[in-house]
């Protein structure tokens, strides 16, 4: 059973994030040197979300930190060793459905998976707990999309020839067993593997209609309605974004998919 103190801490983190105001919620510098080494700082900016809130312009994103690469099997194993309540045999079913770390050989053995490949089969709750243990959190959808929009040479990937085609090709060619992180070239922010290795959890999963910071949405945290197809979409040619938004809209917090990983933000 999850220790009550850890459970209370996780709930407090989630509730505090949901209550935060976009005017006051700013990126906090991490407390640990290891976190600085693993993250890059992204300056404030704006991003046109695929499904913007009606009547509002581009989403404003405040400065934040984000992992340069997805969390790996090696890193998640260290977390499980320190917090065995999140191991495969001990995690409560309410926090992790069937499939949680299913490709690991045992509770503390990732088996034949590459140590530096992205960890997959991790639920939203487990990903949030991992980030919380690092004094971090999951990135919001706006933050993730903002960083993922960058090309290799400039931060507006749409201005680079072939950007949409390249991202779509990466999105649709993922392997069942992803390779090591950081194998490819980073984008203009210095962030790796946003499209080619795994799908990634975001803090406000399922909230497709949002403003700059979905942690503060309250009654505007609406579910993405996939049945409408491209109706209301800001860019009907961004097929890779349609795949991401549609995938996120169907997820619940306990889901643990073989191709789903995560990275942390702060």
C-alpha positions as CSV (number, residue, x, y, z in Angstrom):
1,X,0.0,0.0,0.0
2,X,1.2,3.5,-0.8
3,X,2.5,5.2,2.3
4,X,0.0,7.8,3.4
5,X,2.6,10.6,3.5
6,X,3.6,10.0,-0.1
7,X,0.1,9.7,-1.3
8,X,-0.8,13.0,0.5
9,X,2.2,14.6,-1.1
10,X,1.2,13.6,-4.6
11,X,-2.4,14.7,-4.1
12,X,-1.2,18.0,-2.7
13,X,1.1,18.5,-5.8
14,X,-1.8,17.8,-8.2
15,X,-4.3,20.1,-6.3
16,X,-1.7,22.9,-6.0
17,X,-1.0,22.7,-9.7
18,X,-4.7,22.7,-10.7
19,X,-5.2,25.8,-8.5
20,X,-2.2,27.8,-9.7
21,X,-2.9,31.0,-11.6
22,X,-1.1,31.5,-15.0
23,X,-0.2,35.0,-13.8
24,X,1.6,33.7,-10.7
25,X,2.8,30.2,-11.7
26,X,6.4,30.7,-12.8
27,X,9.1,28.2,-13.6
28,X,11.0,27.3,-10.4
29,X,14.7,26.5,-10.4
30,X,15.2,22.9,-9.3
31,X,16.7,22.2,-5.9
32,X,19.0,19.4,-7.0
33,X,22.1,19.7,-9.1
34,X,21.2,16.5,-11.0
35,X,18.0,18.1,-12.1
36,X,19.8,21.1,-13.6
37,X,22.0,18.7,-15.6
38,X,19.1,16.9,-17.1
39,X,16.9,19.8,-18.0
40,X,17.0,22.8,-20.4
41,X,15.5,26.2,-19.8
42,X,12.8,27.3,-22.3
43,X,12.1,31.0,-22.4
44,X,8.6,32.4,-22.4
45,X,6.7,32.5,-25.6
46,X,3.5,31.6,-27.3
47,X,2.1,28.7,-29.2
48,X,-1.0,28.2,-31.4
49,X,-2.6,25.1,-30.1
50,X,-4.4,22.8,-32.5
51,X,-7.7,23.4,-30.7
52,X,-7.6,26.9,-29.2
53,X,-10.2,28.3,-26.9
54,X,-12.8,30.2,-28.9
55,X,-12.1,33.9,-28.9
56,X,-8.6,33.7,-27.6
57,X,-5.3,34.0,-29.5
58,X,-2.1,32.1,-29.1
59,X,-1.5,30.4,-25.8
60,X,1.0,32.3,-23.7
61,X,3.6,30.1,-22.1
62,X,5.8,31.3,-19.2
63,X,9.5,30.3,-18.9
64,X,10.0,26.8,-17.6
65,X,12.5,23.9,-17.5
66,X,12.0,20.6,-19.3
67,X,13.9,17.4,-19.5
68,X,16.2,17.2,-22.5
69,X,15.1,13.7,-23.2
70,X,12.4,11.2,-22.0
71,X,12.8,9.5,-18.7
72,X,14.7,6.2,-19.2
73,X,14.4,2.7,-17.9
74,X,17.5,3.2,-15.8
75,X,16.2,6.4,-14.3
76,X,12.7,5.0,-13.5
77,X,14.4,1.9,-11.9
78,X,16.2,4.2,-9.5
79,X,12.9,5.8,-8.6
80,X,11.2,2.4,-8.1
81,X,14.1,1.2,-5.9
82,X,13.7,4.3,-3.8
83,X,9.9,4.1,-3.8
84,X,8.9,0.5,-4.0
85,X,5.2,1.4,-3.6
86,X,5.4,2.2,-7.4
87,X,6.8,-1.2,-8.3
88,X,4.7,-3.4,-10.6
89,X,3.6,-5.8,-7.8
90,X,2.8,-3.2,-5.2
91,X,1.2,-0.3,-7.1
92,X,-2.6,-0.1,-6.4
93,X,-4.8,-0.9,-9.4
94,X,-6.5,2.5,-9.1
95,X,-3.2,4.1,-10.0
96,X,-2.0,1.7,-12.7
97,X,-4.1,-0.5,-15.0
98,X,-3.0,-3.8,-16.6
99,X,0.1,-3.2,-18.6
100,X,2.0,-1.2,-16.0
101,X,5.7,-1.9,-16.6
102,X,4.6,-5.0,-18.4
103,X,7.7,-5.2,-20.5
104,X,10.0,-5.3,-17.4
105,X,11.2,-8.7,-16.3
106,X,10.4,-8.1,-12.6
107,X,9.8,-5.3,-10.1
108,X,13.3,-4.1,-10.2
109,X,14.6,-5.5,-13.4
110,X,13.9,-3.9,-16.8
111,X,15.0,-7.1,-18.5
112,X,16.1,-6.9,-22.1
113,X,15.0,-3.3,-22.5
114,X,17.8,-0.8,-23.1
115,X,18.8,1.0,-20.0
116,X,18.9,4.3,-21.8
117,X,15.7,3.7,-23.8
118,X,12.5,5.6,-22.7
119,X,10.6,3.8,-20.0
120,X,7.1,2.9,-21.2
121,X,4.1,1.2,-19.6
122,X,4.0,3.9,-16.9
123,X,0.6,5.4,-15.8
124,X,0.0,9.2,-15.4
125,X,-0.1,8.7,-11.7
126,X,3.3,7.0,-11.7
127,X,4.8,9.6,-14.0
128,X,3.5,12.4,-11.8
129,X,5.0,10.7,-8.7
130,X,8.3,10.3,-10.4
131,X,8.4,14.0,-11.3
132,X,7.3,15.0,-7.9
133,X,10.1,13.0,-6.3
134,X,12.5,15.2,-8.4
135,X,10.8,18.5,-7.3
136,X,9.3,18.7,-10.8
137,X,6.0,18.0,-12.5
138,X,4.7,16.8,-15.9
139,X,4.7,19.5,-18.6
140,X,1.4,21.1,-19.5
141,X,0.0,20.4,-23.0
142,X,0.8,24.0,-24.0
143,X,4.4,23.7,-22.8
144,X,4.9,20.4,-24.6
145,X,3.5,21.7,-27.8
146,X,5.5,24.9,-27.6
147,X,8.8,22.9,-27.3
148,X,7.7,20.4,-29.9
149,X,6.9,23.1,-32.4
150,X,10.6,24.0,-32.7
151,X,12.6,23.0,-35.8
152,X,16.3,22.1,-35.9
153,X,17.5,25.5,-36.9
154,X,14.8,27.9,-35.5
155,X,12.2,27.8,-32.8
156,X,9.3,28.2,-35.3
157,X,9.5,24.8,-37.0
158,X,6.7,25.8,-39.4
159,X,9.1,28.2,-41.0
160,X,11.4,25.3,-41.9
161,X,10.8,23.5,-45.2
162,X,9.6,20.0,-44.6
163,X,8.9,20.4,-40.9
164,X,5.4,19.0,-40.9
165,X,6.4,16.1,-43.1
166,X,9.4,15.2,-41.0
167,X,7.4,15.3,-37.7
168,X,4.6,13.2,-39.3
169,X,7.2,10.6,-40.5
170,X,8.7,10.4,-37.0
171,X,5.3,10.1,-35.4
172,X,4.1,7.2,-37.6
173,X,7.4,5.2,-37.7
174,X,7.9,4.5,-34.0
175,X,9.4,1.1,-33.1
176,X,7.7,-1.3,-30.7
177,X,11.0,-1.3,-28.8
178,X,12.4,2.2,-28.9
179,X,16.1,2.9,-29.0
180,X,18.2,5.0,-26.7
181,X,17.3,8.6,-26.0
182,X,19.4,11.4,-27.4
183,X,20.5,9.4,-30.5
184,X,19.2,12.0,-32.8
185,X,19.8,15.8,-33.3
186,X,18.1,18.0,-30.7
187,X,15.7,20.7,-31.7
188,X,16.4,24.5,-31.5
189,X,15.6,24.5,-27.8
190,X,18.1,21.7,-27.2
191,X,15.4,19.1,-26.5
192,X,15.6,15.6,-27.9
193,X,13.1,12.9,-29.0
194,X,9.9,14.8,-28.9
195,X,8.3,12.9,-31.9
196,X,10.2,9.8,-32.8
197,X,10.6,7.5,-29.8
198,X,7.4,7.4,-27.7
199,X,4.1,9.2,-27.0
200,X,4.4,11.3,-23.8
201,X,2.2,12.1,-20.9
202,X,1.3,15.7,-20.2
203,X,-0.1,17.2,-17.0
204,X,-3.5,18.1,-18.5
205,X,-4.0,14.9,-20.5
206,X,-7.4,14.9,-22.2
207,X,-7.8,18.7,-22.1
208,X,-7.7,19.6,-25.7
209,X,-9.4,23.0,-25.4
210,X,-7.2,25.1,-23.2
211,X,-5.5,28.4,-22.6
212,X,-1.8,29.1,-21.9
213,X,-1.6,27.1,-18.6
214,X,-4.1,24.3,-18.3
215,X,-3.3,23.8,-14.6
216,X,-5.6,26.8,-13.9
217,X,-8.5,25.9,-16.2
218,X,-11.2,25.0,-13.6
219,X,-14.5,24.6,-15.5
220,X,-12.8,25.2,-18.8
221,X,-10.8,21.9,-18.6
222,X,-13.0,20.4,-21.4
223,X,-12.4,17.1,-23.0
224,X,-11.3,17.0,-26.6
225,X,-14.3,15.8,-28.7
226,X,-12.7,13.6,-31.4
227,X,-16.0,13.0,-33.2
228,X,-15.8,16.5,-34.7
229,X,-12.7,15.6,-36.7
230,X,-10.9,18.7,-37.8
231,X,-13.8,21.0,-36.9
232,X,-12.4,24.0,-34.9
233,X,-8.8,23.1,-35.6
234,X,-6.4,25.9,-36.0
235,X,-4.3,24.1,-38.6
236,X,-6.1,21.4,-40.6
237,X,-2.8,20.4,-42.3
238,X,-1.0,19.5,-39.0
239,X,-1.7,15.7,-39.2
240,X,0.9,14.8,-36.5
241,X,-0.8,17.2,-34.0
242,X,-4.1,15.6,-34.8
243,X,-2.6,12.2,-33.8
244,X,-1.2,13.6,-30.6
245,X,-4.4,15.3,-29.5
246,X,-6.6,12.4,-30.4
247,X,-4.4,10.0,-28.5
248,X,-4.4,12.2,-25.4
249,X,-8.1,12.6,-25.4
250,X,-8.7,8.9,-24.9
251,X,-6.4,8.4,-22.0
252,X,-7.2,8.0,-18.3
253,X,-4.7,8.4,-15.5
254,X,-4.3,4.7,-14.8
255,X,-3.5,3.8,-18.5
256,X,-0.1,2.2,-19.0
257,X,0.6,1.7,-22.7
258,X,3.6,0.0,-24.3
259,X,4.4,3.1,-26.4
260,X,3.8,5.7,-23.8
261,X,6.5,7.4,-21.8
262,X,7.1,10.9,-20.3
263,X,9.5,13.6,-19.3
264,X,9.4,16.1,-16.5
265,X,9.2,19.9,-16.4
266,X,9.7,22.5,-13.6
